[in-house]
């Protein structure tokens, strides 16, 4: 399940494409909203979500991965 880019929030900065370790995002011209070109390559590492300055990206974590998925921003010390 690939990252979802909210086109209304995205300012086309390209940070998500630059930091993605799996190159999920395709090459676009400067000023264009990134395109998820290789969705099957996404590792759901959450780096694009965390580094997006506009909070324009969300991830749908597949059910099997939810068992090991840890939300990076969770600071509750349970």
URQUIFEN-V937551 format. One record per pair of residues at least 24 apart in sequence whose ideal C-beta (glycine too) atoms are under 10 Angstrom apart, sorted by sequence separation. I is the first residue (numbers start at 1). J is the second residue. D is the distance in whole Angstrom. If there is no record, write none. Layout:
BEGIN
i=I j=J d=D
i=I j=J d=D
END
This chain:
BEGIN
i=10 j=34 d=8
i=21 j=45 d=6
i=24 j=48 d=8
i=44 j=68 d=10
i=46 j=70 d=9
i=49 j=73 d=9
i=20 j=45 d=8
i=22 j=47 d=10
i=44 j=69 d=7
i=46 j=71 d=8
i=47 j=72 d=9
i=7 j=33 d=6
i=19 j=45 d=10
i=21 j=47 d=7
i=46 j=72 d=5
i=6 j=33 d=10
i=20 j=47 d=7
i=21 j=48 d=10
i=45 j=72 d=9
i=46 j=73 d=9
i=5 j=33 d=6
i=19 j=47 d=5
i=20 j=48 d=6
i=5 j=34 d=6
i=19 j=48 d=7
i=5 j=35 d=8
i=18 j=48 d=10
i=3 j=34 d=9
i=5 j=36 d=7
i=16 j=47 d=8
i=17 j=48 d=8
i=19 j=50 d=9
i=20 j=51 d=9
i=4 j=36 d=8
i=15 j=47 d=10
i=16 j=48 d=4
i=19 j=51 d=5
i=25 j=57 d=10
i=3 j=36 d=6
i=15 j=48 d=8
i=16 j=49 d=8
i=18 j=51 d=9
i=19 j=52 d=10
i=2 j=36 d=5
i=16 j=50 d=10
i=2 j=37 d=9
i=16 j=51 d=7
i=2 j=38 d=8
i=3 j=39 d=8
i=15 j=51 d=5
i=16 j=52 d=6
i=2 j=39 d=3
i=15 j=52 d=7
i=16 j=53 d=10
i=1 j=39 d=7
i=2 j=40 d=8
i=13 j=51 d=10
i=15 j=53 d=7
i=1 j=40 d=10
i=2 j=41 d=9
i=3 j=42 d=6
i=13 j=52 d=8
i=15 j=54 d=9
i=2 j=42 d=5
i=13 j=53 d=7
i=16 j=56 d=8
i=1 j=42 d=7
i=3 j=44 d=9
i=11 j=52 d=9
i=13 j=54 d=8
i=16 j=57 d=6
i=2 j=44 d=9
i=10 j=52 d=8
i=11 j=53 d=8
i=12 j=54 d=10
i=15 j=57 d=10
i=1 j=44 d=8
i=3 j=46 d=9
i=5 j=48 d=9
i=9 j=52 d=8
i=11 j=54 d=5
i=13 j=56 d=9
i=3 j=47 d=10
i=10 j=54 d=6
i=12 j=56 d=10
i=3 j=48 d=5
i=4 j=49 d=10
i=9 j=54 d=5
i=10 j=55 d=10
i=11 j=56 d=8
i=3 j=49 d=7
i=6 j=52 d=9
i=8 j=54 d=10
i=9 j=55 d=7
i=10 j=56 d=4
i=5 j=52 d=9
i=9 j=56 d=4
i=10 j=57 d=8
i=6 j=54 d=8
i=8 j=56 d=8
i=9 j=57 d=9
i=3 j=52 d=9
i=5 j=54 d=10
i=6 j=55 d=8
i=7 j=56 d=8
i=6 j=56 d=5
i=5 j=56 d=6
i=6 j=57 d=7
i=4 j=56 d=9
i=5 j=57 d=6
i=6 j=58 d=7
i=3 j=56 d=10
i=4 j=57 d=7
i=5 j=58 d=9
i=3 j=57 d=5
i=4 j=58 d=5
i=3 j=58 d=7
i=4 j=59 d=7
i=3 j=59 d=6
i=4 j=60 d=7
i=2 j=59 d=8
i=3 j=60 d=9
i=1 j=59 d=7
i=2 j=60 d=8
i=1 j=60 d=4
i=1 j=61 d=7
i=1 j=62 d=5
i=1 j=63 d=10
i=1 j=65 d=9
END
